[in-house]
């Protein structure tokens, strides 16, 4: 067996590529036929790998990535399902809070009453009400802003009581742009001008 293998190797070493005649493969020496068979085998195996096996590896990598993605989605859905009751409770609380805020936004018919309430807070705080006037509406994306110009006369303590009363109103009213100056009428009082703003929801037909 070893002798036959040595003979084959010697024949391969003595083989001259210039003498190869592919039309007479059948009468080639054993060494030539073995070499040709080895080359064909290598070509077939290599071609099969690139044509079939490599494509299978790509498909496997894609399947592994897809498995990870699905597993991540499964974990997320499982977490959401486990906390579904908590989400529903939070949603109910948000709807309740939102409804309470809605009730604090005056309707058009409530604005005169709001002005009367501001006037009463001012007089109840000991202020001289000089002017309470509704300004032009400013339409936003989701709501309409109703500016109110307030001009009053009094002292710091009365101003503080008035502002506290406005802040405690059941309706949403915000105060902006305070301007306090000494009165020029010789009464040792202060004049305060402040812009109040209240809000209402915008009707669908109103333009922003």
LOLUM-85319 format. One record per residue: residue number from 1; residue in three letters; x, y, z of N, C-alpha, C in turn. Coordinates in Angstrom, 1 decimal, always signed. Last residue first. Layout:
[atom NUM 'Ala' [X Y Z] [X Y Z] [X Y Z]]
...
***
This chain:
[atom 208 'Unk' [-57.4 +79.0 +14.3] [-56.3 +79.3 +15.1] [-55.4 +80.5 +14.5]]
[atom 207 'Unk' [-60.9 +79.3 +14.0] [-59.6 +79.2 +13.3] [-58.6 +79.7 +14.3]]
[atom 206 'Unk' [-63.8 +77.4 +14.9] [-62.9 +78.5 +15.1] [-61.5 +78.3 +14.5]]
[atom 205 'Unk' [-65.2 +75.0 +14.8] [-65.3 +76.0 +13.7] [-64.4 +77.2 +13.8]]
[atom 204 'Unk' [-64.7 +73.7 +17.1] [-64.1 +73.1 +15.9] [-64.2 +74.1 +14.7]]
[atom 203 'Unk' [-63.9 +75.9 +19.8] [-64.9 +75.2 +19.0] [-64.2 +74.7 +17.7]]
[atom 202 'Unk' [-61.5 +75.7 +22.4] [-61.8 +76.2 +21.1] [-62.9 +75.3 +20.3]]
[atom 201 'Unk' [-62.2 +76.2 +25.8] [-61.9 +75.3 +24.7] [-62.3 +75.9 +23.4]]
[atom 200 'Unk' [-60.8 +79.0 +27.5] [-62.0 +78.1 +27.2] [-61.5 +77.3 +26.0]]
[atom 199 'Unk' [-59.3 +80.9 +30.2] [-59.2 +80.1 +28.9] [-60.6 +79.3 +28.7]]
[atom 198 'Unk' [-57.9 +84.0 +31.3] [-58.7 +82.8 +31.5] [-58.8 +82.1 +30.2]]
[atom 197 'Unk' [-55.7 +86.3 +32.7] [-56.0 +85.5 +31.5] [-56.8 +84.2 +32.0]]
[atom 196 'Unk' [-55.0 +89.7 +33.6] [-55.5 +88.3 +33.9] [-55.8 +87.6 +32.7]]
[atom 195 'Unk' [-52.7 +92.1 +34.1] [-53.4 +91.4 +33.0] [-53.7 +90.0 +33.5]]
[atom 194 'Unk' [-52.8 +94.9 +36.1] [-52.4 +93.5 +35.9] [-53.3 +92.9 +34.8]]
[atom 193 'Unk' [-51.9 +97.7 +37.8] [-52.5 +97.3 +36.6] [-51.9 +95.8 +36.4]]
[atom 192 'Unk' [-52.4 +99.6 +40.7] [-51.9 +98.4 +40.1] [-52.6 +98.1 +38.9]]
[atom 191 'Unk' [-51.4 +102.3 +42.7] [-52.2 +101.9 +41.5] [-51.6 +100.6 +40.9]]
[atom 190 'Unk' [-51.6 +103.1 +46.1] [-50.9 +102.5 +45.0] [-51.8 +102.1 +43.9]]
[atom 189 'Unk' [-51.9 +106.0 +48.2] [-52.3 +104.7 +47.7] [-51.4 +104.3 +46.5]]
[atom 188 'Unk' [-51.8 +108.6 +49.1] [-50.8 +107.7 +49.6] [-51.2 +106.2 +49.3]]
[atom 187 'Unk' [-53.4 +110.5 +47.9] [-54.0 +109.7 +48.9] [-53.1 +108.6 +49.5]]
[atom 186 'Unk' [-52.6 +112.0 +45.7] [-52.3 +112.5 +47.1] [-52.9 +111.7 +48.2]]
[atom 185 'Unk' [-52.8 +111.0 +43.2] [-53.9 +111.8 +43.7] [-53.8 +112.3 +45.2]]
[atom 184 'Unk' [-51.0 +109.4 +42.1] [-50.7 +110.8 +42.0] [-51.8 +111.7 +42.6]]
[atom 183 'Unk' [-49.8 +106.3 +43.6] [-50.9 +107.2 +43.0] [-50.5 +108.6 +43.1]]
[atom 182 'Unk' [-47.0 +104.5 +42.5] [-47.6 +105.3 +43.5] [-48.7 +106.2 +42.9]]
[atom 181 'Unk' [-47.6 +101.3 +40.7] [-47.0 +102.7 +40.8] [-47.7 +103.4 +42.0]]
[atom 180 'Unk' [-47.1 +98.2 +39.3] [-47.6 +98.9 +40.5] [-46.8 +100.3 +40.6]]
[atom 179 'Unk' [-48.0 +95.8 +37.2] [-47.4 +97.1 +37.1] [-47.9 +97.9 +38.3]]
[atom 178 'Unk' [-47.6 +92.5 +36.1] [-47.9 +93.4 +37.2] [-47.2 +94.7 +37.0]]
[atom 177 'Unk' [-47.9 +90.3 +34.1] [-47.5 +91.7 +33.8] [-48.0 +92.7 +34.9]]
[atom 176 'Unk' [-50.7 +88.2 +35.0] [-49.4 +88.5 +34.3] [-49.2 +90.0 +34.3]]
[atom 175 'Unk' [-52.4 +85.4 +36.3] [-52.1 +86.8 +36.4] [-50.8 +87.1 +35.8]]
[atom 174 'Unk' [-55.0 +83.1 +35.4] [-53.6 +83.4 +35.6] [-53.4 +84.9 +35.6]]
[atom 173 'Unk' [-57.6 +81.0 +36.3] [-57.3 +82.4 +36.0] [-55.8 +82.6 +36.3]]
[atom 172 'Unk' [-59.9 +78.5 +36.2] [-58.5 +78.8 +35.9] [-58.3 +80.2 +35.5]]
[atom 171 'Unk' [-62.4 +78.6 +38.8] [-62.0 +78.7 +37.4] [-60.5 +78.9 +37.3]]
[atom 170 'Unk' [-62.5 +78.8 +41.6] [-62.6 +77.5 +41.0] [-62.3 +77.5 +39.5]]
[atom 169 'Unk' [-59.8 +80.9 +43.0] [-61.1 +80.7 +42.3] [-61.2 +79.3 +41.7]]
[atom 168 'Unk' [-57.4 +81.4 +44.2] [-58.3 +80.4 +44.8] [-59.6 +80.2 +44.1]]
[atom 167 'Unk' [-56.4 +83.6 +42.8] [-55.7 +82.3 +42.7] [-56.6 +81.1 +43.2]]
[atom 166 'Unk' [-58.0 +85.6 +43.8] [-58.1 +85.2 +42.3] [-57.5 +83.8 +42.2]]
[atom 165 'Unk' [-57.2 +85.7 +46.4] [-58.6 +85.4 +46.1] [-58.7 +84.9 +44.7]]
[atom 164 'Unk' [-54.6 +86.6 +46.1] [-54.8 +85.3 +46.7] [-56.3 +84.8 +46.4]]
[atom 163 'Unk' [-55.0 +89.1 +45.1] [-54.3 +88.1 +44.2] [-54.6 +86.7 +44.8]]
[atom 162 'Unk' [-56.2 +90.4 +47.3] [-56.9 +90.3 +46.0] [-56.3 +89.2 +45.2]]
[atom 161 'Unk' [-54.3 +90.3 +49.3] [-55.5 +89.6 +49.5] [-56.3 +89.4 +48.2]]
[atom 160 'Unk' [-52.3 +91.9 +48.0] [-52.0 +90.5 +48.3] [-53.3 +89.7 +48.5]]
[atom 159 'Unk' [-53.6 +94.4 +47.9] [-53.2 +93.7 +46.6] [-53.0 +92.2 +46.9]]
[atom 158 'Unk' [-53.8 +94.9 +50.6] [-55.0 +94.7 +49.9] [-54.7 +94.0 +48.5]]
[atom 157 'Unk' [-51.1 +95.2 +51.2] [-51.8 +94.1 +51.8] [-53.1 +93.8 +51.1]]
[atom 156 'Unk' [-50.5 +97.5 +49.6] [-49.8 +96.2 +49.3] [-50.6 +95.0 +49.9]]
[atom 155 'Unk' [-53.5 +99.3 +48.8] [-52.2 +99.1 +49.4] [-51.7 +97.7 +49.2]]
[atom 154 'Unk' [-55.1 +100.7 +45.9] [-55.1 +100.3 +47.2] [-53.7 +100.2 +47.8]]
[atom 153 'Unk' [-56.8 +100.2 +42.8] [-56.1 +101.1 +43.7] [-56.2 +100.7 +45.1]]
[atom 152 'Unk' [-56.7 +98.6 +39.6] [-57.2 +98.8 +40.9] [-56.3 +99.7 +41.7]]
[atom 151 'Unk' [-57.5 +97.2 +36.6] [-56.9 +98.3 +37.2] [-57.5 +98.6 +38.5]]
[atom 150 'Unk' [-57.1 +94.5 +34.4] [-57.6 +94.9 +35.7] [-56.8 +96.1 +36.2]]
[atom 149 'Unk' [-58.0 +93.0 +31.5] [-57.2 +94.0 +32.0] [-57.9 +94.5 +33.3]]
[atom 148 'Unk' [-57.9 +89.7 +30.3] [-58.8 +90.7 +31.1] [-57.8 +91.7 +31.7]]
[atom 147 'Unk' [-58.0 +87.4 +27.6] [-57.3 +88.4 +28.4] [-58.3 +89.4 +29.1]]
[atom 146 'Unk' [-58.6 +84.3 +26.9] [-59.4 +85.5 +27.2] [-58.7 +86.4 +28.1]]
[atom 145 'Unk' [-57.8 +82.0 +24.5] [-57.3 +82.7 +25.6] [-58.1 +84.0 +25.7]]
[atom 144 'Unk' [-58.9 +78.9 +23.5] [-59.0 +80.3 +23.3] [-58.7 +81.0 +24.6]]
[atom 143 'Unk' [-57.1 +75.9 +22.4] [-58.0 +76.7 +23.4] [-58.0 +78.1 +22.9]]
[atom 142 'Unk' [-55.5 +74.7 +20.6] [-56.5 +73.8 +21.3] [-57.4 +74.6 +22.2]]
[atom 141 'Unk' [-54.1 +76.8 +19.4] [-54.3 +75.5 +18.7] [-55.4 +74.7 +19.3]]
[atom 140 'Unk' [-55.7 +79.9 +20.1] [-54.6 +79.0 +20.0] [-54.9 +77.8 +19.3]]
[atom 139 'Unk' [-56.9 +83.1 +19.8] [-57.2 +81.7 +19.5] [-55.9 +80.9 +19.3]]
[atom 138 'Unk' [-57.6 +85.5 +22.0] [-56.5 +85.0 +21.2] [-56.7 +83.5 +21.1]]
[atom 137 'Unk' [-60.0 +88.2 +22.2] [-59.6 +86.8 +22.4] [-58.4 +86.5 +21.5]]
[atom 136 'Unk' [-59.5 +91.5 +23.6] [-59.7 +90.6 +22.4] [-59.2 +89.2 +22.7]]
[atom 135 'Unk' [-60.5 +91.9 +27.1] [-59.7 +92.2 +25.9] [-60.1 +91.3 +24.7]]
[atom 134 'Unk' [-62.7 +93.1 +29.5] [-62.3 +91.9 +28.7] [-61.6 +92.4 +27.4]]
[atom 133 'Unk' [-61.8 +95.0 +32.3] [-62.3 +95.0 +30.9] [-61.8 +93.7 +30.2]]
[atom 132 'Unk' [-62.2 +96.9 +35.0] [-62.0 +95.5 +34.7] [-62.7 +95.3 +33.3]]
[atom 131 'Unk' [-61.0 +99.6 +36.8] [-61.4 +99.1 +35.5] [-61.2 +97.6 +35.5]]
[atom 130 'Unk' [-61.0 +100.3 +39.5] [-61.0 +101.4 +38.5] [-61.5 +100.9 +37.1]]
[atom 129 'Unk' [-61.9 +99.6 +42.7] [-61.8 +99.0 +41.3] [-62.0 +100.1 +40.3]]
[atom 128 'Unk' [-60.1 +99.8 +45.5] [-60.9 +100.6 +44.6] [-60.8 +100.1 +43.2]]
[atom 127 'Unk' [-60.1 +97.1 +47.9] [-59.5 +97.9 +46.8] [-60.5 +98.8 +46.1]]
[atom 126 'Unk' [-60.8 +95.3 +49.8] [-60.6 +96.7 +50.2] [-60.0 +97.6 +49.1]]
[atom 125 'Unk' [-61.5 +92.8 +49.1] [-60.1 +93.0 +49.6] [-59.8 +94.4 +50.0]]
[atom 124 'Unk' [-64.0 +93.2 +48.0] [-63.9 +92.5 +49.3] [-62.5 +92.6 +49.9]]
[atom 123 'Unk' [-63.3 +94.4 +45.6] [-64.0 +95.2 +46.6] [-63.9 +94.6 +48.0]]
[atom 122 'Unk' [-62.1 +92.0 +44.4] [-61.4 +93.3 +44.6] [-62.0 +94.2 +45.7]]
[atom 121 'Unk' [-64.1 +90.1 +44.4] [-62.8 +89.9 +45.2] [-62.1 +91.2 +45.4]]
[atom 120 'Unk' [-65.9 +91.4 +42.8] [-66.3 +91.2 +44.2] [-65.0 +90.9 +45.0]]
[atom 119 'Unk' [-64.5 +91.4 +40.3] [-64.9 +92.7 +40.9] [-65.2 +92.5 +42.4]]
[atom 118 'Unk' [-64.4 +88.7 +39.9] [-63.2 +89.4 +40.1] [-63.5 +90.8 +40.8]]
[atom 117 'Unk' [-67.2 +88.1 +39.6] [-66.4 +87.5 +40.7] [-65.1 +88.3 +41.0]]
[atom 116 'Unk' [-67.7 +89.6 +37.2] [-68.3 +90.0 +38.5] [-67.6 +89.4 +39.7]]
[atom 115 'Unk' [-66.2 +88.0 +35.5] [-65.8 +89.4 +35.7] [-66.4 +90.0 +36.9]]
[atom 114 'Unk' [-67.6 +85.7 +35.6] [-66.2 +85.7 +36.0] [-65.8 +87.1 +36.3]]
[atom 113 'Unk' [-70.0 +86.4 +34.4] [-70.0 +86.0 +35.8] [-68.6 +86.0 +36.4]]
[atom 112 'Unk' [-69.2 +86.8 +31.8] [-69.7 +87.9 +32.6] [-69.7 +87.6 +34.1]]
[atom 111 'Unk' [-68.4 +84.0 +31.2] [-67.4 +85.1 +31.3] [-67.9 +86.3 +32.0]]
[atom 110 'Unk' [-70.3 +82.1 +30.8] [-69.8 +82.3 +32.1] [-68.9 +83.4 +32.3]]
[atom 109 'Unk' [-70.8 +81.9 +28.1] [-71.9 +82.5 +28.9] [-71.5 +82.7 +30.4]]
[atom 108 'Unk' [-68.5 +80.6 +27.2] [-68.8 +82.0 +26.8] [-69.8 +82.7 +27.7]]
[atom 107 'Unk' [-67.3 +78.8 +30.0] [-67.9 +78.9 +28.7] [-68.1 +80.4 +28.4]]
[atom 106 'Unk' [-64.1 +78.4 +31.8] [-65.4 +79.0 +31.6] [-65.9 +78.9 +30.2]]
[atom 105 'Unk' [-62.6 +75.6 +33.1] [-62.6 +76.5 +31.9] [-64.0 +77.1 +31.7]]
[atom 104 'Unk' [-63.1 +73.8 +35.0] [-62.6 +75.0 +35.4] [-62.4 +76.0 +34.3]]
[atom 103 'Unk' [-63.9 +71.5 +33.8] [-65.0 +72.3 +34.5] [-64.5 +73.6 +34.9]]
[atom 102 'Unk' [-61.5 +70.6 +32.8] [-62.5 +71.1 +31.9] [-63.5 +71.9 +32.6]]
[atom 101 'Unk' [-60.4 +69.6 +35.2] [-59.8 +70.8 +34.5] [-60.8 +71.4 +33.5]]
[atom 100 'Unk' [-62.0 +67.3 +35.5] [-62.0 +68.4 +36.5] [-61.4 +69.7 +36.0]]
[atom 99 'Unk' [-61.3 +65.8 +33.3] [-62.7 +66.3 +33.4] [-62.8 +67.5 +34.4]]
[atom 98 'Unk' [-58.7 +65.3 +33.9] [-58.9 +66.1 +32.8] [-60.3 +66.7 +32.8]]
[atom 97 'Unk' [-59.1 +63.6 +36.1] [-58.4 +64.9 +36.3] [-58.6 +65.8 +35.2]]
[atom 96 'Unk' [-60.4 +61.5 +34.9] [-61.0 +62.2 +35.9] [-60.4 +63.6 +36.1]]
[atom 95 'Unk' [-58.4 +60.7 +33.0] [-59.7 +61.2 +32.5] [-60.4 +61.9 +33.6]]
[atom 94 'Unk' [-56.4 +59.9 +34.9] [-56.2 +61.0 +34.0] [-57.5 +61.5 +33.4]]
[atom 93 'Unk' [-57.7 +57.7 +36.1] [-57.4 +58.9 +36.9] [-57.1 +60.1 +36.0]]
[atom 92 'Unk' [-58.0 +56.0 +33.9] [-59.2 +56.5 +34.6] [-58.9 +57.7 +35.4]]
[atom 91 'Unk' [-55.3 +55.5 +33.4] [-56.1 +56.2 +32.4] [-57.3 +56.8 +33.0]]
[atom 90 'Unk' [-54.5 +54.2 +35.7] [-53.9 +55.4 +35.4] [-54.7 +56.2 +34.4]]
[atom 89 'Unk' [-56.1 +51.8 +35.3] [-56.3 +52.7 +36.5] [-55.7 +54.1 +36.3]]
[atom 88 'Unk' [-54.9 +50.8 +33.0] [-56.3 +51.2 +33.0] [-56.6 +52.1 +34.2]]
[atom 87 'Unk' [-52.3 +50.3 +34.0] [-52.5 +51.3 +32.9] [-53.9 +51.8 +32.9]]
[atom 86 'Unk' [-52.9 +48.2 +35.8] [-52.4 +49.5 +36.3] [-52.5 +50.6 +35.2]]
[atom 85 'Unk' [-53.8 +46.3 +34.0] [-54.8 +46.8 +35.0] [-54.3 +48.1 +35.5]]
[atom 84 'Unk' [-51.5 +45.8 +32.5] [-52.6 +46.3 +31.9] [-53.6 +46.9 +32.9]]
[atom 83 'Unk' [-49.1 +44.6 +33.2] [-49.4 +45.9 +33.8] [-50.6 +46.5 +33.2]]
[atom 82 'Unk' [-49.0 +42.3 +31.7] [-48.9 +42.2 +33.2] [-49.3 +43.5 +33.9]]
[atom 81 'Unk' [-49.0 +43.4 +29.2] [-50.1 +42.6 +29.6] [-50.1 +42.5 +31.1]]
[atom 80 'Unk' [-46.5 +44.7 +29.2] [-47.7 +45.5 +29.0] [-48.9 +44.7 +29.5]]
[atom 79 'Unk' [-44.8 +42.4 +29.4] [-44.8 +43.4 +30.4] [-46.0 +44.3 +30.4]]
[atom 78 'Unk' [-45.5 +41.1 +27.0] [-45.7 +40.4 +28.3] [-45.7 +41.4 +29.4]]
[atom 77 'Unk' [-44.6 +42.9 +25.1] [-46.0 +42.6 +25.2] [-46.3 +42.0 +26.5]]
[atom 76 'Unk' [-41.8 +42.8 +25.6] [-42.5 +44.0 +25.8] [-44.0 +43.8 +26.0]]
[atom 75 'Unk' [-41.2 +40.1 +25.1] [-41.0 +40.6 +26.4] [-41.8 +41.9 +26.7]]
[atom 74 'Unk' [-41.9 +40.0 +22.4] [-42.7 +39.2 +23.3] [-42.5 +39.7 +24.7]]
[atom 73 'Unk' [-40.0 +41.7 +21.3] [-41.4 +42.1 +21.2] [-42.3 +41.3 +22.2]]
[atom 72 'Unk' [-37.8 +40.1 +21.8] [-37.9 +41.4 +22.4] [-39.3 +41.9 +22.4]]
[atom 71 'Unk' [-38.4 +37.9 +20.2] [-38.3 +37.7 +21.6] [-38.4 +39.1 +22.4]]
[atom 70 'Unk' [-38.3 +39.1 +17.7] [-39.6 +38.6 +18.2] [-39.6 +38.4 +19.7]]
[atom 69 'Unk' [-35.5 +39.7 +17.6] [-36.5 +40.8 +17.5] [-37.9 +40.3 +18.0]]
[atom 68 'Unk' [-34.4 +37.1 +17.7] [-34.1 +38.1 +18.8] [-35.2 +39.2 +18.8]]
[atom 67 'Unk' [-35.4 +36.1 +15.3] [-35.8 +35.4 +16.6] [-35.5 +36.4 +17.8]]
[atom 66 'Unk' [-34.1 +37.6 +13.5] [-35.6 +37.7 +13.6] [-36.1 +37.1 +14.9]]
[atom 65 'Unk' [-31.5 +36.8 +13.9] [-31.9 +38.2 +14.1] [-33.4 +38.4 +14.3]]
[atom 64 'Unk' [-31.8 +34.1 +13.0] [-31.4 +34.4 +14.4] [-31.8 +35.9 +14.8]]
[atom 63 'Unk' [-32.5 +34.4 +10.4] [-33.5 +33.8 +11.3] [-33.1 +34.1 +12.7]]
[atom 62 'Unk' [-30.2 +35.6 +9.4] [-31.4 +36.3 +9.3] [-32.5 +35.8 +10.3]]
[atom 61 'Unk' [-28.4 +33.4 +9.7] [-28.2 +34.7 +10.4] [-29.5 +35.5 +10.5]]
[atom 60 'Unk' [-29.7 +31.6 +8.0] [-29.6 +31.3 +9.4] [-29.3 +32.6 +10.2]]
[atom 59 'Unk' [-29.3 +32.8 +5.5] [-30.6 +32.6 +6.0] [-30.7 +32.3 +7.5]]
[atom 58 'Unk' [-26.5 +32.6 +5.5] [-27.2 +33.9 +5.4] [-28.6 +33.8 +6.0]]
[atom 57 'Unk' [-26.2 +29.9 +5.4] [-25.6 +30.6 +6.5] [-26.3 +32.0 +6.6]]
[atom 56 'Unk' [-27.3 +29.3 +2.9] [-27.9 +28.8 +4.1] [-27.5 +29.5 +5.4]]
[atom 55 'Unk' [-25.4 +30.4 +1.3] [-26.8 +31.0 +1.3] [-27.5 +30.6 +2.5]]
[atom 54 'Unk' [-23.3 +28.7 +1.8] [-23.2 +30.1 +2.1] [-24.5 +30.8 +2.2]]
[atom 53 'Unk' [-24.4 +26.3 +0.7] [-24.1 +26.4 +2.1] [-24.0 +27.9 +2.5]]
[atom 52 'Unk' [-24.8 +26.9 -2.2] [-25.8 +26.4 -1.3] [-25.5 +26.7 +0.2]]
[atom 51 'Unk' [-22.6 +28.2 -3.5] [-24.0 +28.2 -4.1] [-25.0 +27.9 -3.1]]
[atom 50 'Unk' [-20.4 +27.8 -2.0] [-20.7 +29.2 -2.3] [-22.2 +29.2 -2.8]]
[atom 49 'Unk' [-20.4 +25.0 -1.8] [-20.4 +25.8 -0.6] [-20.9 +27.2 -0.9]]
[atom 48 'Unk' [-20.3 +24.1 -4.5] [-21.4 +23.8 -3.6] [-21.5 +24.7 -2.4]]
[atom 47 'Unk' [-17.7 +25.0 -5.1] [-18.9 +25.6 -5.8] [-20.2 +25.4 -5.0]]
[atom 46 'Unk' [-16.2 +23.4 -3.5] [-16.1 +24.8 -3.3] [-17.4 +25.5 -3.9]]
[atom 45 'Unk' [-16.9 +20.9 -4.5] [-17.1 +21.2 -3.0] [-17.2 +22.7 -2.8]]
[atom 44 'Unk' [-16.1 +21.1 -7.1] [-17.5 +20.8 -6.8] [-17.8 +21.2 -5.4]]
[atom 43 'Unk' [-13.4 +21.7 -6.9] [-14.2 +22.6 -7.6] [-15.7 +22.4 -7.2]]
[atom 42 'Unk' [-12.5 +19.3 -5.6] [-12.3 +20.6 -4.9] [-13.3 +21.7 -5.5]]
[atom 41 'Unk' [-13.1 +17.4 -7.6] [-13.7 +17.3 -6.2] [-13.7 +18.7 -5.5]]
[atom 40 'Unk' [-11.5 +18.2 -9.6] [-12.9 +18.3 -9.8] [-13.6 +18.2 -8.5]]
[atom 39 'Unk' [-9.0 +17.7 -8.4] [-9.3 +19.1 -8.8] [-10.8 +19.2 -9.0]]
[atom 38 'Unk' [-9.1 +15.0 -8.0] [-9.0 +15.8 -6.8] [-9.4 +17.3 -7.2]]
[atom 37 'Unk' [-9.2 +14.1 -10.7] [-10.4 +13.8 -9.8] [-10.3 +14.7 -8.5]]
[atom 36 'Unk' [-6.7 +14.9 -11.5] [-7.9 +15.5 -12.1] [-9.1 +15.3 -11.2]]
[atom 35 'Unk' [-5.1 +13.3 -9.9] [-5.0 +14.7 -9.8] [-6.3 +15.4 -10.3]]
[atom 34 'Unk' [-5.9 +10.7 -10.9] [-6.1 +11.1 -9.4] [-6.1 +12.6 -9.2]]
[atom 33 'Unk' [-5.0 +10.9 -13.5] [-6.4 +10.8 -13.2] [-6.8 +11.1 -11.8]]
[atom 32 'Unk' [-2.3 +11.1 -13.1] [-3.0 +12.2 -13.7] [-4.5 +12.1 -13.4]]
[atom 31 'Unk' [-1.7 +8.7 -11.8] [-1.4 +9.9 -11.1] [-2.2 +11.1 -11.7]]
[atom 30 'Unk' [-2.3 +6.8 -13.9] [-3.1 +6.8 -12.6] [-2.9 +8.2 -11.9]]
[atom 29 'Unk' [-2.1 +8.3 -17.1] [-1.5 +7.6 -16.0] [-2.4 +7.7 -14.8]]
[atom 28 'Unk' [-4.8 +8.2 -19.5] [-3.9 +9.0 -18.6] [-3.3 +8.0 -17.6]]
[atom 27 'Unk' [-6.7 +7.2 -21.0] [-5.5 +6.5 -21.0] [-4.4 +7.2 -20.3]]
[atom 26 'Unk' [-8.9 +8.9 -20.6] [-9.1 +7.5 -20.3] [-7.8 +6.7 -20.3]]
[atom 25 'Unk' [-8.3 +11.4 -21.7] [-8.2 +11.2 -20.2] [-8.3 +9.7 -19.8]]
[atom 24 'Unk' [-7.8 +12.5 -24.2] [-7.4 +11.1 -23.9] [-7.3 +10.8 -22.4]]
[atom 23 'Unk' [-8.3 +15.2 -24.3] [-9.2 +14.3 -25.1] [-8.9 +12.8 -24.9]]
[atom 22 'Unk' [-6.4 +16.4 -22.8] [-7.7 +16.2 -22.1] [-8.6 +15.3 -23.0]]
[atom 21 'Unk' [-3.3 +15.8 -22.4] [-4.2 +15.8 -23.5] [-5.6 +15.4 -22.9]]
[atom 20 'Unk' [-0.3 +17.2 -21.2] [-1.7 +16.8 -20.9] [-2.6 +16.9 -22.1]]
[atom 19 'Unk' [+2.2 +18.2 -21.5] [+1.9 +16.9 -22.1] [+0.5 +16.4 -21.9]]
[atom 18 'Unk' [+2.4 +20.4 -19.9] [+2.4 +20.6 -21.4] [+2.0 +19.3 -22.1]]
[atom 17 'Unk' [+2.6 +19.4 -17.4] [+1.3 +20.0 -17.8] [+1.2 +20.2 -19.3]]
[atom 16 'Unk' [+4.1 +16.5 -16.5] [+4.4 +17.7 -17.2] [+3.0 +18.2 -17.8]]
[atom 15 'Unk' [+4.9 +14.6 -13.7] [+3.8 +14.9 -14.7] [+4.1 +16.3 -15.2]]
[atom 14 'Unk' [+6.5 +13.9 -11.7] [+7.1 +13.8 -13.1] [+6.1 +14.3 -14.1]]
[atom 13 'Unk' [+4.9 +14.0 -9.5] [+6.0 +14.9 -9.6] [+6.6 +15.0 -11.0]]
[atom 12 'Unk' [+3.1 +11.9 -10.0] [+2.6 +13.3 -10.0] [+3.8 +14.3 -10.1]]
[atom 11 'Unk' [+4.8 +9.8 -9.8] [+4.2 +10.1 -11.1] [+3.7 +11.5 -11.1]]
[atom 10 'Unk' [+5.4 +9.9 -7.1] [+6.5 +10.1 -8.0] [+5.9 +10.5 -9.4]]
[atom 9 'Unk' [+2.9 +9.3 -6.1] [+3.5 +10.6 -5.8] [+4.6 +10.9 -6.8]]
[atom 8 'Unk' [+2.6 +6.7 -6.9] [+1.7 +7.7 -7.4] [+2.3 +9.1 -7.2]]
[atom 7 'Unk' [+4.7 +5.4 -5.5] [+4.7 +5.4 -6.9] [+3.8 +6.5 -7.5]]
[atom 6 'Unk' [+3.7 +5.7 -2.9] [+5.0 +6.4 -3.3] [+5.1 +6.5 -4.8]]
[atom 5 'Unk' [+1.5 +4.1 -3.0] [+1.3 +5.5 -2.8] [+2.6 +6.3 -3.2]]
[atom 4 'Unk' [+2.6 +1.6 -3.3] [+1.8 +2.1 -4.4] [+1.6 +3.6 -4.2]]
[atom 3 'Unk' [+4.0 +1.4 -0.9] [+4.8 +1.4 -2.1] [+3.9 +2.0 -3.3]]
[atom 2 'Unk' [+1.9 +1.3 +0.9] [+2.8 +2.4 +1.0] [+3.6 +2.6 -0.3]]
[atom 1 'Unk' [+0.8 -1.2 +0.0] [+0.0 +0.0 +0.0] [+0.9 +1.3 +0.0]]
***
